[in-house]
Amino acid sequence: MNDRGAIELQVSAVGTPSPASEPLITLAVPSGESLGVGRSVMEELGGVVVAVRAASPAARAGLEAGDRVVAIDGIVPRDLIDVQYQIDGRQFVAVDYVREGVAATARVEFDSDPDLGIEFQQPTFDGLRQCNNNCEFCFIRGLPKGLRRTLYIRDDDYRYSFLFGNFLTLTNLAEDDWRRICYQRLSPLRVSVHATDPGVRARLLAHPGASPILPQLDRLGAAGITVHAQVVLCPGLNDGQTLEQTIFELAERDHVVESVAVVPVGISDHLRVREIRAVQADEAGRVVDSLVGWHRHFRRRLGRGFVYPSDELFLIAERRLPGEAFYDGFPQLQNGVGLTRVMLGDWRRARRHLPSGLLEPRRVGWLCGRAARVALEAMAADASAVENLDVSVHVVENTLFGRSIGVSGLMSGRDVATTLAGSGLDLAILPRSAFGHDGERTLDEWSVATLEEASGVAIRLASTASELITASVG
């Protein structure tokens, strides 16, 4: 707020270096008054608050759900990263906001809580960066109609990579984006490499203008930024010698690249492909053998395995999963690398809480995709040792995307209802991941209540071994 009692905003980039001579665009709005002329501008700035945590710094300052935060210390944030950057290490900040068309300022003080305590409607206030590639294997291109609208957004936003671990390709970055990434030290990022050979990578991305990936990784490394890389394995395109070249050229940059995940391409029945095909069992076996050999080599050379096959590659190749030590702390867990091993480890620790028996007989079904079947069947054998508890594993065949898709998180409500029909179960337990980040609805918009009504079976959700036991025994 300036000395005339007006909120004065600098519409500039937080944390992005700019020449000292570059003028700032300012907008002055009288505090405590209707926005008037500045309304259309102010209503497009900043982010909308959807929740304020009780007793948080923002709550103590009087901020409420529905407010639009337009500036922090006069600087307009573009996203949640800017908000965090602006408050980092501060004892107090001035938050300019708009409530029901009226501009106001709140003084937010921090004690032991370094977070504002605000949940925004969207983490990026200026929109979501869209993908400019046209990968033939893009899963979003293969989605059927009628699913959640947000599923059809082809995001390739470096901010989502930093905040949530999404993978990006680095093909849509302007120079200002590079400057911001390096200046704010947005690390680590997760990068879809696929191949270090420029021609092969451009072909896989269907983006002839894609810049070579190695110089981009070198630029990130020079700024002290690290990445976790992934290779989506497409037989005949980036396997064999191309895969070996990719892995070893990335390993030459082990100070930048912390890990590499190799995952088999997933092809839904709705995806029209010309060059891409699924990985066959013999191909998966050869790739797993190569990756495990390179893994041993890098463990001796780098002190870590560096390259990690996904669980699905082991499954396709019909090979046993390695132990926990293989995964070096599971840096690629959300990419399906070591997820089954984590689940089995959690079960070993949680199964001691299984009771000796139940008072009444109970038939419980654990529903999953094909990829989780082997692990869940081993766990179900332990659970069925409980007197009066009968646990069975039911694989939900994926007719929405195709039977080649075995990920539990992609189960549809329709397929779950079909699996439960006539099952005679007293209770079905489903993975929480199949119901979105909020645990509300499946990809095809089925809620738990809708599934219970359609199947006549009680349903509970679980995401950990402890939750699975609690739900199963009641």
C-alpha positions in Angstrom: 0.0 0.0 0.0 1.4 3.4 -0.9 1.3 6.6 1.1 -2.0 7.6 -0.6 -3.7 4.5 0.8 -3.9 2.7 -2.5 -2.8 -0.9 -3.2 -0.1 -0.6 -5.8 0.8 -3.9 -7.6 3.9 -4.6 -9.5 2.8 -6.8 -12.4 6.2 -8.5 -12.8 7.8 -11.9 -12.4 8.6 -13.0 -8.9 12.1 -14.5 -8.7 12.9 -13.8 -12.3 15.9 -11.6 -12.9 15.4 -8.7 -15.3 17.5 -5.7 -16.3 17.4 -2.8 -13.8 16.3 -0.5 -16.5 13.2 -2.6 -17.3 10.1 -0.5 -16.2 7.5 -2.0 -13.9 3.9 -1.9 -14.8 2.0 -0.7 -11.8 -1.7 -0.6 -10.9 -3.0 1.4 -8.0 -6.4 0.6 -6.4 -7.8 2.4 -3.4 -7.8 0.1 -0.4 -11.2 -0.7 1.1 -13.0 0.6 -2.0 -14.7 -1.0 -4.9 -12.3 -1.9 -7.7 -14.0 0.3 -10.3 -11.9 0.8 -13.4 -9.3 -1.7 -12.2 -11.9 -4.5 -11.7 -11.2 -6.4 -14.9 -7.5 -6.4 -14.4 -7.6 -7.3 -10.7 -10.0 -10.1 -11.2 -7.5 -11.8 -13.5 -4.5 -11.5 -11.2 -3.3 -13.9 -8.5 -5.2 -17.0 -7.2 -8.6 -17.8 -5.7 -8.6 -19.2 -2.2 -10.7 -22.3 -1.7 -9.7 -23.1 1.9 -7.8 -21.6 4.8 -6.4 -23.9 7.4 -7.6 -23.2 10.9 -5.1 -21.3 13.1 -2.8 -20.8 10.2 -1.0 -17.5 9.5 -3.5 -16.6 6.8 -6.5 -17.5 9.1 -5.1 -15.3 11.9 -4.8 -12.4 9.3 -8.5 -12.8 8.4 -8.2 -14.3 4.9 -11.1 -16.4 3.9 -12.2 -18.9 1.2 -13.4 -17.0 -1.8 -10.8 -14.2 -1.5 -8.5 -13.6 -4.5 -4.9 -13.1 -3.5 -3.6 -10.6 -6.0 -0.2 -9.7 -4.5 2.3 -10.4 -1.8 4.4 -7.4 -0.8 3.1 -5.7 -3.9 4.3 -8.5 -6.3 1.7 -10.4 -8.3 2.3 -14.2 -8.0 1.8 -16.3 -11.1 1.5 -19.6 -9.2 2.0 -21.4 -5.9 5.7 -21.5 -6.5 5.8 -17.7 -6.5 3.8 -17.6 -3.3 6.2 -19.9 -1.6 9.2 -18.1 -2.9 7.9 -14.7 -1.8 7.2 -15.8 1.8 10.3 -18.0 2.3 12.2 -16.9 5.3 10.0 -13.9 6.0 8.6 -12.9 9.4 5.6 -11.1 7.9 4.3 -10.1 4.5 1.5 -7.8 3.2 -1.1 -9.8 1.3 -3.3 -7.8 -1.1 -6.6 -9.5 -1.8 -10.0 -8.8 -3.3 -13.2 -9.9 -1.5 -16.6 -9.4 -3.2 -15.2 -6.7 -5.4 -13.4 -4.8 -2.6 -9.6 -4.5 -2.4 -7.9 -4.9 0.9 -4.6 -5.7 2.5 -3.8 -8.1 5.3 -0.6 -8.3 7.4 0.4 -11.9 7.7 2.8 -12.9 10.5 4.7 -16.1 10.6 5.9 -17.8 13.8 6.8 -21.5 13.7 4.6 -22.1 10.7 6.4 -21.1 7.4 3.3 -21.8 5.3 0.4 -19.3 4.6 -2.1 -22.1 5.2 -4.0 -21.4 2.0 -5.3 -23.9 -0.5 -5.8 -22.2 -3.9 -8.3 -23.2 -6.6 -5.5 -24.0 -9.0 -1.7 -24.2 -8.3 -1.0 -22.2 -11.4 -2.9 -18.9 -11.5 -2.0 -18.0 -15.1 -3.2 -21.3 -16.7 -1.5 -24.6 -17.4 1.2 -25.0 -20.0 0.1 -27.3 -22.7 2.1 -30.0 -24.5 3.4 -29.1 -28.0 4.4 -32.6 -28.9 2.4 -35.2 -30.7 3.7 -38.5 -29.4 2.0 -41.4 -31.0 2.0 -43.2 -27.6 0.5 -40.3 -25.7 -2.0 -41.9 -23.3 -4.2 -38.8 -23.3 -4.7 -39.2 -27.1 -6.0 -42.7 -26.4 -8.6 -41.8 -23.9 -12.2 -42.7 -24.7 -14.9 -40.1 -24.6 -17.0 -39.4 -21.5 -14.4 -39.3 -18.8 -13.5 -36.5 -16.4 -12.9 -33.3 -18.4 -9.6 -32.6 -16.7 -8.2 -35.9 -18.0 -8.1 -34.6 -21.5 -5.6 -31.8 -20.7 -2.2 -32.5 -22.2 -0.1 -30.7 -19.7 3.6 -30.2 -20.1 4.2 -27.6 -17.3 7.5 -27.4 -15.5 5.7 -26.0 -12.5 3.7 -29.2 -12.1 6.9 -31.2 -12.5 8.4 -29.3 -9.6 5.3 -29.2 -7.4 3.8 -32.7 -8.0 6.4 -34.8 -9.8 4.8 -34.7 -13.3 7.0 -35.5 -16.2 7.8 -32.9 -18.8 9.7 -32.8 -22.0 11.3 -29.3 -21.9 10.2 -28.7 -25.5 7.9 -25.8 -24.8 10.1 -23.6 -22.7 10.8 -20.0 -23.7 14.0 -18.2 -22.5 12.1 -16.6 -19.7 11.0 -20.0 -18.4 14.6 -21.2 -18.4 15.7 -18.1 -16.6 13.0 -18.6 -14.0 13.8 -22.3 -13.5 17.4 -21.6 -12.9 16.9 -18.5 -10.8 14.4 -20.0 -8.5 16.3 -23.3 -8.4 13.2 -25.5 -9.2 14.8 -28.8 -8.4 14.4 -31.6 -8.8 12.4 -31.8 -12.1 11.2 -35.0 -13.8 12.0 -35.2 -17.5 10.8 -37.5 -20.2 14.0 -38.2 -22.1 13.0 -41.3 -24.1 16.2 -41.1 -26.1 19.4 -38.9 -26.1 19.8 -39.4 -29.9 18.3 -36.1 -31.2 16.7 -37.7 -34.2 15.2 -40.6 -32.4 13.8 -38.3 -29.6 12.3 -35.9 -32.2 10.7 -38.9 -33.9 9.2 -40.3 -30.7 7.9 -36.9 -29.7 6.6 -36.2 -33.2 8.3 -32.8 -32.9 10.9 -32.2 -35.6 11.9 -28.9 -33.9 12.6 -30.5 -30.5 15.9 -29.3 -29.1 18.5 -31.9 -28.3 18.0 -33.0 -24.7 21.7 -33.3 -23.5 22.5 -29.6 -23.8 19.3 -28.8 -21.9 20.3 -31.2 -19.1 23.7 -29.6 -19.1 22.1 -26.1 -18.7 20.1 -27.4 -15.7 23.1 -29.0 -14.2 25.1 -25.7 -14.5 22.3 -24.1 -12.4 22.5 -26.8 -9.7 19.2 -28.4 -10.8 18.8 -32.2 -10.8 16.4 -34.3 -12.7 14.8 -37.8 -12.5 14.5 -39.1 -16.1 12.2 -41.6 -17.7 12.4 -43.6 -20.9 9.1 -44.9 -22.3 10.3 -48.1 -24.1 9.0 -48.5 -27.6 10.2 -51.7 -29.3 12.2 -51.1 -32.5 12.5 -47.4 -31.8 14.4 -46.7 -28.6 15.5 -50.1 -27.4 18.7 -52.0 -28.2 21.8 -49.9 -28.9 19.7 -46.7 -28.7 18.6 -47.5 -25.2 22.2 -48.3 -24.2 23.4 -45.0 -25.7 20.7 -43.2 -23.8 21.4 -44.7 -20.4 25.2 -44.3 -20.6 25.0 -40.7 -21.9 22.7 -39.8 -19.0 25.1 -41.5 -16.6 27.9 -39.3 -17.8 25.7 -36.5 -16.3 25.1 -38.3 -13.0 25.6 -35.0 -11.1 22.4 -33.8 -13.0 20.5 -37.0 -13.6 19.8 -38.7 -10.3 17.9 -41.7 -11.7 16.4 -43.1 -14.8 13.2 -45.2 -15.0 12.5 -47.4 -18.0 8.8 -48.2 -18.4 7.1 -50.1 -21.2 4.8 -48.2 -23.5 1.1 -48.5 -22.7 -1.3 -48.7 -25.6 -5.0 -48.4 -25.0 -7.5 -49.8 -27.4 -8.5 -46.3 -28.4 -5.0 -45.2 -29.4 -4.4 -45.2 -33.2 -0.7 -46.2 -33.7 1.4 -46.7 -36.7 5.0 -47.4 -35.5 4.3 -48.1 -31.8 3.5 -51.6 -30.5 3.5 -53.2 -27.1 6.5 -54.8 -25.5 6.4 -58.6 -25.8 7.6 -61.0 -23.0 10.9 -62.0 -24.8 11.7 -58.3 -25.5 11.0 -57.4 -21.9 13.2 -60.2 -20.7 16.2 -59.0 -22.8 15.7 -55.4 -21.6 15.4 -56.4 -18.0 18.6 -58.4 -18.3 20.4 -55.4 -19.8 19.1 -52.9 -17.3 20.0 -55.1 -14.3 23.5 -55.6 -15.7 23.9 -51.8 -16.1 22.4 -51.3 -12.7 25.2 -53.4 -11.2 27.8 -51.5 -13.2 26.6 -48.1 -12.0 26.3 -49.3 -8.4 30.1 -50.0 -8.5 30.9 -46.8 -10.4 28.4 -44.3 -9.0 27.5 -45.8 -5.6 23.9 -46.2 -6.7 22.0 -48.3 -9.3 21.0 -45.2 -11.4 18.8 -47.1 -13.9 15.6 -48.9 -12.7 13.2 -51.1 -14.7 9.5 -50.5 -13.8 7.5 -53.2 -12.0 5.6 -53.8 -15.2 8.7 -54.7 -17.2 9.5 -57.4 -14.6 5.9 -58.5 -14.8 5.9 -58.8 -18.6 9.2 -60.6 -18.5 7.8 -62.9 -15.8 10.8 -62.2 -13.6 10.9 -61.9 -9.8 11.1 -58.4 -8.4 14.4 -57.5 -6.7 14.7 -56.6 -3.0 14.3 -53.2 -1.4 18.0 -52.4 -1.6 17.9 -52.5 -5.4 15.8 -49.3 -5.5 18.0 -46.9 -3.5 15.2 -45.2 -1.6 12.6 -45.5 -4.4 13.3 -42.2 -6.3 10.9 -43.3 -9.1 8.0 -44.7 -7.0 5.2 -42.7 -8.7 6.5 -44.0 -12.0 5.7 -47.6 -11.0 9.3 -48.4 -10.1 9.4 -50.5 -6.9 5.7 -49.8 -6.0 5.0 -53.5 -5.6 8.1 -54.0 -3.4 7.0 -51.1 -1.2 3.6 -52.6 -0.9 5.0 -56.0 0.1 7.3 -54.4 2.6 4.5 -52.4 4.2 2.5 -55.6 4.4 5.2 -57.4 6.3 5.3 -54.7 8.9 1.5 -54.3 9.1 0.4 -58.0 9.2 1.4 -58.3 12.8 -1.8 -56.4 13.6 -4.0 -59.0 12.0 -6.3 -60.5 14.7 -6.4 -64.2 15.4 -10.0 -64.4 14.3 -13.3 -62.6 13.7 -16.6 -63.2 15.6 -18.6 -63.6 12.4 -17.6 -65.1 9.0 -16.7 -62.5 6.4 -16.1 -62.7 2.7 -13.8 -59.9 1.5 -12.6 -59.2 -2.0 -9.6 -57.2 -2.9 -10.0 -55.7 -6.3 -7.0 -54.7 -8.4 -5.6 -54.4 -11.9 -3.5 -57.2 -13.4 -0.2 -55.6 -12.4 -0.9 -55.9 -8.6 -2.4 -59.5 -8.7 0.7 -61.5 -7.6 1.6 -59.2 -4.7 -2.0 -59.1 -3.4 -2.5 -62.8 -3.7 0.6 -63.3 -1.4 -0.9 -60.8 1.1 -4.4 -62.4 0.9 -2.9 -65.8 1.9 -1.7 -64.2 5.1 -5.0 -62.5 5.7 -7.1 -65.7 5.1 -5.2 -67.3 8.0 -7.5 -65.2 10.3 -10.3 -67.4 11.5 -13.7 -66.5 9.9 -12.0 -64.2 7.3 -12.0 -65.3 3.7 -10.0 -62.9 1.5 -9.9 -63.3 -2.3 -8.2 -61.3 -5.0 -10.3 -60.2 -8.0 -8.6 -58.8 -11.1 -10.6 -56.2 -12.8 -10.2 -56.6 -16.6 -9.9 -53.2 -18.1 -12.4 -52.9 -20.9 -12.4 -49.1 -20.8 -8.8 -48.8 -22.1 -8.0 -52.4 -23.1 -6.9 -55.6 -21.5 -3.2 -54.6 -22.0 -3.6 -51.9 -19.3 -3.1 -53.5 -15.9 -2.7 -50.5 -13.7 -5.1 -50.5 -10.7 -5.4 -46.7 -10.8 -7.0 -46.9 -14.3 -9.8 -49.2 -13.3 -13.2 -47.9 -14.4 -16.4 -48.0 -12.3 -18.2 -49.9 -15.0 -15.5 -52.7 -14.9 -15.6 -52.8 -11.1 -19.4 -53.1 -11.1 -19.1 -56.0 -13.7 -16.5 -57.7 -11.5 -18.6 -57.5 -8.4 -21.8 -58.7 -10.0 -22.8 -62.0 -8.5 -19.6 -62.2 -6.4 -21.4 -62.9 -3.2 -18.9 -60.8 -1.3 -19.7 -59.1 2.0 -17.2 -56.4 1.4 -15.0 -55.2 -1.5 -11.9 -53.1 -1.0 -10.7 -50.9 -3.9 -7.5 -48.9 -4.3 -8.0 -45.3 -3.5 -5.9 -44.3 -6.5 -8.8 -45.4 -8.8 -11.0 -42.6 -7.4 -8.8 -39.6 -8.2 -6.7 -37.5 -6.0 -9.7 -36.7 -3.8 -11.0 -40.2 -3.5 -14.4 -39.2 -4.9 -15.0 -40.7 -8.4 -13.5 -43.1 -10.9 -12.3 -42.0 -14.3 -15.8 -42.7 -15.7 -17.5 -40.8 -12.8 -18.7 -43.6 -10.6 -18.7 -42.9 -6.9 -18.5 -45.4 -4.1 -22.2 -45.0 -3.4 -23.1 -45.6 -7.0 -21.0 -48.8 -7.1 -22.5 -50.0 -3.9 -26.0 -49.5 -5.3 -25.2 -51.2 -8.6 -23.4 -54.2 -7.1 -25.1 -54.7 -3.7 -21.7 -55.0 -2.1 -20.3 -52.7 0.6 -17.2 -50.9 -0.6 -14.2 -49.4 1.2 -11.1 -47.7 -0.1 -7.5 -48.3 0.9 -4.1 -47.0 -0.1 -1.8 -48.6 2.5 -1.3 -52.1 4.0 -2.6 -50.8 7.4 -5.8 -49.4 5.7 -6.3 -52.7 3.9 -6.1 -54.7 7.2 -8.4 -52.2 9.0 -11.0 -52.3 6.2 -10.8 -56.1 5.9 -11.3 -57.0 9.6 -13.7 -54.2 10.3 
